[in-house]
Amino acid sequence: MGHTPTFLDRHFPLPPVQRVGLDRPAQWLKAGVGDLLANPLPSLAYGLLFSIGGDLILLGSLHEPYLFMTALSVFCLAGPLLAAGLYELSRLRAIGGPRPGFLDSLGNLGRNAPALTLYGLLIAVVAVLWEQVTAVSFSLIANQELGLSQMVNLLTTGEHQAFMATWLILGACLALLVFAFSVVSVPMILDRDADFVTAMATSLRAFFLNLETLVLWAGIIALLVFISFATLMVGLVFAMPVLGHATWHAYRELVK
């Protein structure tokens, strides 16, 4: 199907974006599993790196538990950039030729380094701001050093329900906003050598043209990441490669 002209079309030379149905996330996951099975070693190597990184987050937040919740949010925000190597594996498989290895995917990431760097800087700024807001807010509410017991009380008692609800809603809105700008940005940067602004504008248009489908896709991603954290990162070894490859297929279907 075609796309409906939007405000962005009148200001940026963007590629066409098509509408897709609510059934497509399941197909993207299926295609992601296919890419994983077709080339398991480099894909699982990325998954293992994600898992180790997640375990380090857990260890680093033992004495400052609010950092765990912040780090979980940041992990979701930075996921599209961190999965760039998985997109590259899917891209190389799609164009044919010898089966790519882990080093092959890394070697091609510098092809459009300026745009990837700008995207990374944006995510870093958002992450730092969110961490500072979280730290100050929780400290003011707790009115003391925020240890594990105080954090558990904040989450389980009804004393600060309004604060917790507001914090969760703001975090979810921020994550969804970043998702809207990034759902196809990094794959497009790698695939078409697109500049930073064009990639993010295309991603934003794709998000609003497929609002229900991509909100569902965001929910699936968040659920799988949460389950992976709940399994002490073991699930991340498999979940991240599948999600990374699936995101590539989502991009290829959304952006023509």
Secondary structure, DSSP 8 states (H G I E B T S, - for coil): ------GGGGTS----B----TTHHHHHHHHHHHHHHHSHHHHHHHHHHHHHHHHHHHHHTSSSTHHHHHHHHHHHHHHHHHTHHHHHHHHHHHH-SS---HHHHHHTGGGGHHHHHHHHHHHHHHHHHHHHHHHHHHHHHHTS---HHHHHHHHHSSTTHHHHHHHHHHHHHHHHHHHHHHTTHHHHHHHH---HHHHHHHHHHHHHHTHHHHHHHHHHHHHHHHHHHHTTTTTHHHHHHHHHHHHHHHHHHHB-
